[in-house]
Amino acid sequence: MKRFLSTTAIVLTMSGAAFADAHSEGFGNVAVEQTDFLASDLIGMRIYNSEAEVDAATPVAADAEQEWDDIGEINDIIVTKDGDVTAVILGIGGFLGMGERDVSISMDKITILNDEDGDRFLVVNTSKEMLEQAPEFERPMMEGEAMEGETMEGEPMTETGDNATVVDGAETETEEMANEVDAETDEMAQDAENAAENVEAETEEMANEVEAESEEMAEEADTMMENAEAETEEAVNEADANTTVITGDETVERDMLPRPEVEREGYEAAEAGMIEQLTAEDLEGSYVYGANDETVGEIDSLLLGDDGQIDRVVINVGGFLGLGEKPVAVTFDELQVLKNVEGDDVRIYIDSTEERLESQPEYEAE
């Protein structure tokens, strides 16, 4: 339900003359004008904001308040010791009375308008944003004690430009905001310092890990190098052992020939026991064949080792009709002996050509 207000500035005081008349006539004889109203009618009234200038003497159209912004309702009234209403306390924001905050508006900033239906409205020329930026009103009343124009901290009420007269709590609020900013700044600085320390710790940890991995890789590389050197030395030793052939009184280095794996129809490879039964007469003068059955030389003589077993075979290579031949000594392990399964025929094979045998060191008898 709409409340009705006067069309002029709200005055709740009695002039000196009216007071004298009332005093002389006694209590209960005060004259009430038609436009007068009770101060209690103000409590709960809505206040609207109009962006356009309004004139209290000019009636407005019906439902004109729909074009205005409803910025809050009156929660209380400020009255001087002389009985003058100087300002109202306006509750802004919130919902159903929850979350509101109070600001004060001077009465001379409020315009009372009538519409064509006779309804009256309180209108100010401000905005919600400006009111929200205004300092919150702190009640200037102690219980049973009036404090004219002062807040509970004794700060005077001042007028802020085109806005309503408000309690000058801006300084206190500004100080609180400054303290909050300082606290947030300190917190941010501490967070930044902690973050820097964490980054430094993580960087140091990563550096230690990289250093440890580098040392481990270096140790592995050293081990691999040592193993490679050992394997190389072993291979060299094995090669030396396999390429040493005794020819006469001298030690000569040459590549050992692998024993050929030759199979011929009617022949079988002579086993160790069969070879031991062969005599010089069986072998001397026999031809030595390559893998393709080409003649590469002729056995000249057999050399025995300290154990009395055949150790080496001297092969005559090259020449013509016994002239210009070159004796070459090879180990018996480099030869394959095939024996005819039905007779005494023996064929001797070597994995070499005539030219390769001729390139071997020449055997010189003692």
C-alpha positions in Angstrom: 0.0 0.0 0.0 1.3 3.4 -1.0 1.9 6.0 1.7 1.0 9.7 1.2 3.4 12.5 1.8 3.1 16.3 1.6 3.8 18.2 -1.6 6.2 20.5 0.1 9.3 20.2 2.3 8.6 18.1 5.4 8.5 20.3 8.4 7.8 18.7 11.8 8.7 21.7 13.9 6.6 24.3 15.4 7.5 27.9 14.9 7.9 30.2 17.8 4.5 31.8 17.3 2.7 28.5 17.0 4.5 27.3 20.2 3.3 30.4 22.0 -0.3 29.9 20.8 -0.3 26.3 21.8 1.2 27.1 25.1 -1.4 29.7 25.8 -4.2 27.6 24.5 -3.1 24.5 26.4 -2.2 21.0 25.3 -4.2 19.2 22.6 -5.2 22.3 20.8 -2.6 22.3 18.0 -4.1 23.1 14.5 -3.4 20.4 11.8 -3.2 21.4 8.2 -4.5 19.2 5.4 -1.1 18.7 3.9 0.5 17.8 7.3 1.3 14.2 8.2 2.8 12.2 11.0 6.6 11.6 11.1 5.9 7.8 11.6 4.4 7.8 8.1 7.9 8.2 6.7 9.1 4.9 8.1 8.9 2.3 5.4 8.3 4.7 2.6 10.1 4.0 -0.8 12.4 6.6 -2.3 12.7 6.7 -6.1 15.4 8.1 -8.3 14.7 10.2 -11.4 17.4 10.9 -14.0 15.3 13.9 -15.2 14.8 17.0 -13.1 11.4 17.1 -11.3 9.3 20.0 -10.1 7.4 19.7 -6.9 4.8 22.2 -8.1 4.0 20.2 -11.3 1.8 17.1 -10.9 3.1 14.0 -12.7 1.2 11.4 -14.7 -0.3 8.4 -12.9 2.0 5.4 -12.6 4.9 7.8 -13.2 6.9 5.8 -10.6 7.3 3.0 -13.1 9.7 5.2 -15.0 11.9 5.7 -11.9 14.4 3.5 -10.1 13.3 2.2 -6.7 16.5 2.8 -4.7 15.4 1.8 -1.2 13.1 2.5 1.8 13.2 4.8 4.8 14.3 3.0 7.9 14.6 6.0 10.3 14.5 9.8 10.7 17.2 12.2 12.0 15.7 15.1 14.1 17.6 18.0 15.6 17.1 19.1 19.2 14.9 21.9 17.8 12.6 19.3 16.3 13.7 19.9 12.6 13.8 16.8 10.4 17.2 17.1 8.7 17.7 13.7 7.0 16.3 10.2 6.6 18.1 6.9 6.9 17.7 5.0 3.6 18.2 1.2 3.5 19.6 0.1 0.2 20.5 -3.2 -1.3 19.5 -6.5 0.2 16.4 -8.6 -0.2 13.4 -8.9 2.1 15.4 -6.9 4.7 18.5 -9.1 4.5 21.9 -7.7 3.5 20.8 -4.0 3.6 23.1 -1.2 4.5 22.0 2.3 5.7 23.0 5.6 4.2 21.6 9.1 5.1 20.0 11.5 2.7 19.4 15.2 3.5 15.7 16.3 3.4 16.5 19.2 1.1 17.6 16.6 -1.5 14.2 14.9 -1.4 11.4 16.2 -3.7 7.8 15.4 -2.9 5.7 14.8 -6.0 1.9 14.4 -6.6 0.5 12.4 -9.4 -2.9 12.9 -11.1 -4.5 10.4 -8.7 -3.4 12.3 -5.7 -0.7 9.9 -4.7 2.5 11.3 -3.4 6.1 10.1 -3.9 9.6 10.8 -2.5 12.0 11.4 -5.4 15.8 12.2 -5.4 18.1 13.0 -8.3 20.9 10.5 -7.8 21.6 6.8 -8.7 22.0 3.5 -7.0 25.7 3.4 -7.9 26.3 6.7 -6.1 24.4 5.6 -3.1 26.3 2.3 -3.0 29.6 4.3 -2.9 28.4 6.5 -0.1 29.8 5.6 3.4 27.5 3.5 5.6 25.5 5.4 8.1 26.6 4.7 11.7 23.8 5.5 14.1 24.6 8.8 16.0 22.3 8.0 18.9 23.4 6.5 22.2 20.6 4.9 24.3 18.7 7.7 26.0 21.1 10.4 24.7 20.9 12.5 21.5 24.1 13.7 19.8 23.3 16.5 17.4 25.1 16.1 14.1 27.7 13.6 15.4 28.4 10.0 14.9 29.2 7.6 17.7 32.9 8.3 17.1 32.1 12.1 17.2 32.6 12.7 13.5 30.4 15.5 12.0 27.9 14.8 9.3 28.8 16.4 6.0 27.1 16.8 2.6 28.7 15.0 -0.3 28.1 17.2 -3.4 24.8 16.4 -5.1 24.3 13.4 -2.8 22.5 13.3 0.5 24.0 14.5 3.7 25.8 11.4 5.1 27.8 10.6 8.2 31.4 11.3 7.6 32.7 7.8 8.2 34.7 7.9 4.9 37.9 8.4 6.7 37.4 5.4 8.9 36.3 3.3 5.9 39.2 4.5 3.9 41.6 3.6 6.7 40.0 0.1 6.9 40.3 -0.3 3.1 44.0 0.8 3.3 44.6 -1.7 6.0 43.0 -4.4 3.9 45.1 -3.4 0.9 48.2 -3.5 3.0 47.4 -6.9 4.3 46.6 -8.2 0.9 49.9 -6.7 -0.5 51.8 -8.3 2.4 50.1 -11.6 1.7 50.9 -11.4 -2.1 54.5 -10.5 -1.3 54.8 -13.5 1.0 53.2 -15.7 -1.6 55.7 -14.4 -4.3 58.6 -15.0 -1.9 57.4 -18.5 -1.1 57.0 -19.2 -4.8 60.5 -17.9 -5.6 61.9 -20.1 -2.8 60.0 -23.1 -4.2 61.3 -22.4 -7.7 64.9 -22.1 -6.4 64.5 -25.4 -4.4 63.1 -27.2 -7.4 65.9 -25.8 -9.7 68.5 -26.9 -7.2 67.0 -30.4 -7.0 66.8 -30.7 -10.8 70.5 -29.6 -11.0 71.5 -32.2 -8.5 69.5 -34.9 -10.4 71.2 -33.8 -13.7 74.6 -33.9 -12.0 74.0 -37.3 -10.5 72.8 -38.6 -13.9 75.8 -37.1 -15.6 78.2 -38.8 -13.2 76.3 -42.1 -13.6 76.5 -41.8 -17.4 80.2 -41.0 -17.1 80.9 -44.1 -15.0 78.9 -46.3 -17.4 80.9 -44.8 -20.3 84.2 -45.6 -18.5 83.1 -49.1 -17.8 82.1 -49.6 -21.4 85.4 -48.3 -22.5 87.3 -50.6 -20.2 85.2 -53.5 -21.4 85.9 -52.6 -25.0 89.6 -52.3 -24.4 89.6 -55.7 -22.6 87.6 -57.3 -25.4 89.9 -55.8 -28.0 93.0 -57.0 -26.2 91.5 -60.5 -25.9 90.6 -60.5 -29.6 94.2 -59.4 -30.5 95.6 -62.1 -28.3 93.4 -64.7 -30.0 94.4 -63.4 -33.4 98.0 -63.6 -32.5 97.6 -67.2 -31.2 95.9 -68.2 -34.5 98.3 -66.5 -36.9 101.6 -67.9 -35.5 103.2 -70.6 -37.7 106.6 -72.1 -37.1 108.5 -72.4 -40.4 112.0 -73.8 -39.8 113.8 -71.8 -37.1 111.7 -68.6 -37.5 108.4 -67.5 -36.2 106.3 -66.0 -39.1 102.9 -64.3 -38.8 100.3 -65.4 -41.3 96.5 -65.9 -41.4 95.4 -69.5 -40.6 93.3 -71.2 -43.2 90.0 -72.8 -42.2 89.7 -76.5 -42.7 87.5 -77.0 -45.8 84.2 -78.9 -45.5 84.4 -81.0 -48.7 82.2 -84.0 -49.5 82.9 -86.3 -52.4 81.0 -89.4 -53.5 82.8 -92.6 -52.5 85.0 -90.8 -50.0 84.7 -90.2 -46.3 86.5 -87.7 -44.0 89.4 -89.4 -42.3 89.0 -89.4 -38.5 91.8 -88.7 -36.2 92.5 -92.4 -35.7 92.6 -93.0 -39.4 95.0 -90.1 -40.0 97.4 -91.5 -37.4 97.5 -94.8 -39.4 98.5 -93.0 -42.5 102.2 -93.1 -43.3 104.5 -90.8 -45.1 104.4 -93.1 -48.0 100.6 -92.7 -48.1 100.8 -88.9 -48.1 104.0 -87.7 -49.7 103.7 -87.0 -53.4 99.9 -86.7 -53.1 98.3 -83.8 -54.7 96.6 -81.1 -52.7 93.3 -79.8 -54.1 91.3 -76.6 -53.7 87.6 -76.5 -53.0 86.8 -76.8 -56.7 89.1 -79.9 -57.1 91.8 -77.8 -58.8 95.4 -78.8 -58.0 97.1 -76.2 -55.9 100.2 -78.1 -54.8 101.9 -81.4 -53.9 102.8 -82.7 -50.5 106.6 -82.8 -50.2 107.1 -84.0 -46.6 105.5 -84.4 -43.2 106.9 -82.6 -40.1 106.5 -84.3 -36.7 106.0 -82.6 -33.4 107.7 -83.3 -30.1 105.0 -85.9 -29.4 105.8 -87.8 -32.5 102.5 -86.9 -34.2 102.2 -85.1 -37.6 102.3 -81.4 -36.8 102.8 -79.7 -40.2 102.8 -80.6 -43.8 105.2 -79.0 -46.4 103.5 -78.4 -49.7 105.4 -77.6 -52.9 103.5 -74.8 -54.7 104.0 -73.6 -58.3 107.0 -74.4 -60.5 107.1 -76.7 -63.5 108.3 -80.2 -63.6 109.8 -79.8 -60.2 111.5 -76.6 -61.0 110.8 -73.2 -59.3 108.6 -74.8 -56.6 108.0 -72.9 -53.3 107.7 -75.0 -50.1 105.0 -73.8 -47.8 104.4 -75.3 -44.3 100.8 -75.5 -43.1 99.3 -77.1 -40.0 97.6 -80.4 -40.3 94.5 -78.7 -38.9 94.2 -76.6 -42.1 93.8 -79.8 -44.2 90.9 -82.2 -44.8 91.8 -85.7 -45.7 89.2 -87.9 -47.6 89.8 -91.6 -47.9 88.1 -93.9 -50.4 85.7 -96.2 -48.7 86.5 -99.1 -51.0 90.2 -98.7 -51.4 93.4 -96.9 -50.2 93.0 -93.8 -52.4 93.5 -90.6 -50.4 92.5 -87.0 -51.4 93.8 -84.0 -49.5 92.0 -80.6 -49.6 92.9 -77.1 -48.5 90.7 -73.9 -48.5 93.1 -71.9 -50.7 94.1 -71.3 -54.3 97.6 -71.8 -55.7 98.2 -68.1 -55.8 97.3 -67.7 -52.2 99.6 -70.5 -51.1 102.4 -69.0 -53.1 101.9 -65.8 -51.1 102.5 -67.7 -47.8 105.9 -67.5 -46.1 108.5 -70.0 -47.6 109.4 -73.0 -45.4 113.1 -73.2 -44.8 114.3 -76.5 -43.4 116.7 -76.7 -40.5 
